[in-house]
Amino acid sequence: MSKVQTRILAVLGLLLAAQVLPAQEPRESLNALLQEALGNNPEVLAAQKRYEASRQRPSQASSLPDPMFSPSYNSSGAPWPGAGLGTEPTANIGFMVSQEFPFPGKRKLMGEMAAKEAEAEFQEYQAVQLSLVSKVKQAYYRLAYTHAATDVLARNIDLLLKLLRITQVRYSVGKAAQQDILKAQTQLSILETRKVQLEREREARKAELISLLNRPPGSRLGMPEALEPQPLTWRLEELYAAARENSPTLRKEQKMIERADLALNLARKEYYPDFSFGGGYYNMGGMPDMYMFRADIKIPLYFFRKQRAGVAEQASSLVGSRRNYEAANQSLHYQIKDEYLTADASARLADMYGKAVIPQANLTLESSLASYETGAIDFLSVLMNYMTLVEYELNYYEELQNVYLALSGLEEMTATKLIR
């Protein structure tokens, strides 16, 4: 065997035996990133403050209206205070205090409505947290995919460069065709373009994570943990049940139904009058002091235009809230099934790639190498078998990524931890 053949076979052996070297960068823990994001993300902090603000409303809504203090005077003979005081029975200086009392039950209903709004705001706060967790996880898993795929490409680009140099040597001595060199250069360029795309994606995902963590732009970010096979252990019916039980979206819509029901009851109570009571003291000068008591009753005289319309409005709002719940429930069921099917299909595909397709492609490449050594097949067949293996490796990591992305979406919708 010639020296050229020996070098070629040595390089081809490396094509099969080469492994990705372990990365030297420090690893970023996903749990640590999640805790940092939940503690620093402005969107979550804003949602928290909105919830805290809403908790202050029930006591305000259920309180009595502020009392009214009304100083006054009546004068005789002149417009200024005290004119005719003590000599004219209509002249006096005094004040009056009045307090409005809504019909019994109204304040309680208003307080309960505000409490339901606060509970709905809490569910919104939880939904924002779950959304952030899902966004961080998905960015993290996409970043992990770019690292894994870049490692595959970098390893194979290096080996293709070596193979190209050997092919050029063979071509120079008349033992290889020019198309072998051109095809190897083409495949090398293809891998280089994909590597550039992955590098752009990696930097974009780093920027996304830094933004979600609320770190200063340009902050350093270590490598994510490697993607590992993730089995799907939950059945679709179990995910539906978890969503019905835990989903903040559905809980929020349920709270809005309860709030609309209270608003309807309050609208019905608007048929009943509110009251206002007041008392006053007036100094008459040298005459005996004067006292006054007053009761005002607000009569819902125009109920056929106002209160009746108000009841109809709140009844329609209640029906609308129930329809919103149904729409959210239907949408959630569709999204859960869609993500579940994606996770299930990608998990099975990743398993097939890892256990069957890639090993079979390896065997095919080994067979083609042996045939190439004996001259039974040409170089292009070996190259295509090798590129096919590279494609399958990339597909394997892409399917793993799809599993994690789908499970992250399911975790957000069901508020249940699914990824081990």
N, C-alpha and C positions, 0 to 999 in steps of 0.2 A: 504493500500500500504506500502511495506517495505521501510526501509531507503535506501537500495541499489537501488530500483526502483525509488525512489524520486530523488536520485543523478543522475541517468542515464537520467531521463527525463529533469532534469534541464540542464545537459550538452547538450542534444540534442536540447533543446530550444535555447541554445546559438549558436548552429550551424546555426540556421536560423536568429537569431537577431544580430549576431556579425557584426560590421562595422569596416572598416579600420580607425584607429585613424589618425587625421591630423598630417602631418610631422612637426617637429619643426625646421628643417633646413631652412635657408634663401632661398628664391626662386631666381633663375637666370632668368633675363629678356632676352628673345630671341633677342629683338631689340638691347639691350645693347651689347650682345655678337656679333651680326652682325656688329655693328659699330666698336667695338674693333678689330674684325678680318679684316675688310676692311682697318683699319688704320695701322695694325701691321703685317699682313701676308706677309712673304718675297716674296712669289710667285706673289702676287698682286703688291707689290712695285717694283719687277723686271720688270713686264709687263708694269708698268707705266713709268719706266725709258727707256725701249725699245721704247715706243711710243714717249717720249720726245726726244730721240735721233733721231728717224726717222723724226721728224719735222724739223731737221736741214739740211736734205738732199736736199730738193728742191732748195734752194738758191745756194747750191754748184753745183748741177747738171746743173743748168741753167746759171751758170757764164761762162765767157770767159776763155779759157786756160790761164795760167800764161804767161806773156810776157817773152821774152828771151833777156838778156843783154850779148853781146859777145865782150869782149875786145880782141884785136889782134895786131900783128905787122908783118911787112915784112922787112927783112934786106937784105943788099947786101954786099958781101965780107966776112962776118962773121955771125955766127948763133945767136949772142946775140942781144937783143933789141937795136935799135938805130944805128946799123952798117950801114953805107952808108946814114944815114938820112941827107938830105939837099944837097947831092952830087949825089945820084943815084935816078932817077925818080921812081924806083920800091920800094924804102925804105920808110916806113911810120909807124906811131903808131896811133892807133885809137880804135874805138869801133862801135858796131852795135846793134840796138834795133829792135826786130821783134815781131810781134803779129799774132797769128793764129786766123782765123775767120771761124767757121763752117758755112756750107751753111745755109742761112736764114730759120728759122723754126725748125732747129735741137735742138737748146738750149731750146726753149720753150717746145718742146716735151719731152726732157729729164727732165725738171723741172716738167712737168705735170705727168710724170711717177713716179718720186720720191714722188710727192704729193699723188698719188693714193696708193703708198706703205705705206705712213704715215697714210692715212685713213684706210687702211687694218689693220695696226698695232693698230690703235685705236679700231677697232672692236675686235681684238684679246684681247686687254686690257679689254674691256667690257665683253668678253666671260670668261676671267679668273675671273673677279669679280662675274659674275653670277654663275660660277662653285663653287667658294668659298662659296657664300651664300647658294647654294644648299647643299654643303658638311656640312656646319655648321648646317643647319636646319635638315638634315637627322640624323646627329650624335645626335643633341638635342632631336629629336623625338624618336630615338632609346633609348636614355638614359631615357626619360620619360616613355617609355614602360617598361624598366627594373624596374623602381621604382614602377610602378603600379602593375606589375606582382609579384614582390617580396613582396609587401604588401599583395597581395591576398594569396600567399603561406605562408608567415609568420603568418598571421591570422589563416589559416587553419591548419598549423602545430601545433600551440599552442592548438587549439581545438581538433585535433586528439590525441595529447598527453593526454589531459584530458579524452577523450573518451576511450583511451587505458587503462588508469589507472582504469576507472570504469569497463571496460570489464574484466580486470584482477581480480577485486574484485568479479564480478559475476561468473567468472570461478572458483575462489577459493571456492565458496559456491555451485557449481554445477548448476548454472543457465545460463551458457554460454559455448559454445563449444570452444575447443582449436583453431580450425580454425578461429574463430572470432578474436582471439588475433593475430594469424599469419597474417591474411589478413590485419588487421589494421596496424601491424608493416611493412608489405610490402608496403602498400600505403604511410605510413609515410616516408619510405626510398625513395620512388619514388619522393615525394614532396621535400625531402631534396636534392636529386641529382639535381632536376630542379632549386632549389634555388641556389645551388652552381654554376650552369651554368649561371644563371642570374646575380649573383654577379660578375662572371668573365666578362660577357658582359658589365655590368655597368662600371667596372673599365676600360675596353678597350675603351668604348665610352667617358669616362672622359678624358682619355689620348689623344684620337683623337681630342676632342674639345680643350684641352690645346695646342696641337700641332698646330691646325688651328689658334688659337688666338695668337700663338707665345709667350705664357707665359713660364716661367721657368718650367722644368719638376718637377712634384710633387706639383704644385700649387693646392690650394683648389678650389673646384667648388661646388656651391650650387645646390639645387634641381631644376630641370626644372618645368615649369608649367604643371599641370595635362592635360592629353589628353582629349579633349572634342569632341563630334560628329561634323564632318565638312562636310556640304553638298557640293555637286558638282553642281555648278550653271551654269557652262559654257557648251555649246554644242561643239561637236567635230569640226564642221565647223568653229566656232568662234575661236577655238584654232589654227586651220590651218591658218586662216586669220591673227591672232596675230603673228604667227611665220613668215609668209611671210613679215609682216610689221616690226617686231622688232628684229628678230633673228640675233645676231652678226655673227653667223656662215654663214648665207646666205649673209649678208651684206659684209662680208669679201670676200666671193667668187665673189660677184658682183664687188667689187673694183678690184679684180685681173683680171676679164674679161676686165674692162675698161683699166687697166694698159697694158694688152696684146694687146688691140686694138691700144693703143698709140705706143707700141713697134713695131707693124706691120707698122704703118705710118712712124716711124723713120727708119725702115729697108728700106722702099721704098725711103726715102730721101738719103740713102747712095749711090744711083746711081748718085747723084749730087756731084760736087767737093767741097772740102774745100779750103780756101785761107789762105795765109800767106803773110803779108806785113812787110817790114823792111827798116830801114834807118840807115846810118852810117856816121861818121865823122872821117877823118884821117889827122893827122898832117904830113906834108912833110918836116919839117925843114925849110930851107930858101926858099923853093919853095911854090907856092900857095897851100892852103889847098885843100883836096879832099873830095868830098861828094858822097854818094852812096845811091841809092834807089833800092829796090828789091821786086818783087812779085813772090810768089810760088803758083802754082795751083796743087792740088792733083787730078790726073786723075784716075778715077775708071776703069782702063784699063782691069782688070781681073774680070769684073762684072759677067761673065758667070760662074765663079768658086766661087766667094766670095759674091757679093751683091745678086745675084739670090738665092744662098743657104741661105743667111741670111733672105730674104723675106719668103722663104719656111719654114724656122725654126720658125719664128714668127707667120706665118699663122697656123702652126700646134699647136703652144703654145696657140694661141687664141681658137682654137677648143677644145684643152685640158682643158682650163680654163672653157669653157662653159659646158663641160662634168662634170667637178668637181662640178660645181654649181648644175647640174641636180642630180648628185649622192648625194650631201649634202642635197638637197631638198627631194629626195626620202627617204633617211635615216631618216631625221627629221620627215617626215610624219609617217613613220613606228613607230618610237620611241614615237611620240605623241599619236598615236592610242593605242600602247601597254600600256603606262602609263595611258591613259584615261580609258581603259577597266579595268585596275587594280583598279584605284581609284573608278570607278563606281561600280564594283562588291564588293569591300571591304566596300564602304559606305553603300550599300544595305545590306550586310551581318552584318555589325555592327548594323544597324538599326533593323534587324531581331533579332539579339542576345539581344539587349537592350530592345526591345519592346515585343518580343514574346518568344524566346527560353529560356532566363534566367527566366522570370516570370513563364513560364510553368514548367521549371525544379524546381523552388521553390515550386510550387503547388504539383508537384510529390513528392518532398521530404517531404512536410508537410503531404501529404496523407500517405506516407510510415511510417512516425513517428507515426501517429495515428494508423495505422494497427499494427505496432510493439508493441505499448502500449497494444493492445488487444491480441497480440500473433498470429495475422493473417499472418505475414511475419517474416522472420528471420533477424538477425542483418546484415548479408552480403548484403541483399537487400537494407537496409537503407544506409549502407556504400557506396555501388555502386551508389546509387542515389545521395549521397552527393558528391562523387568524380566526377560524371558527371557534377554536378552544378559547381564545381571548374574548371573543364575543359572548360566549356562554358564561365565562367568569363574570363579565360585566353585568350580564342579565341576572345572574345569581344575586349579586349585591343590590341590583335595582329592585328585584322582587322582595328581598329582605327589607329594603327601605319602604316599599309599599305596604308591607305588613305593619311596620311600626307607625307609619303615617295614619293608616286606617284605624289602628287600635287607639292612637292618640285622639282621633276624632270621636271614636266610640266612648272613650273615657269622659270627654267633655259632655257628650249628650246624655250619658247615663250617670254621671257623677260617681263612677265606680272605677277602682283601680284594676286594670286589665293586663298591664305590662309588668312582667316579673322583674 
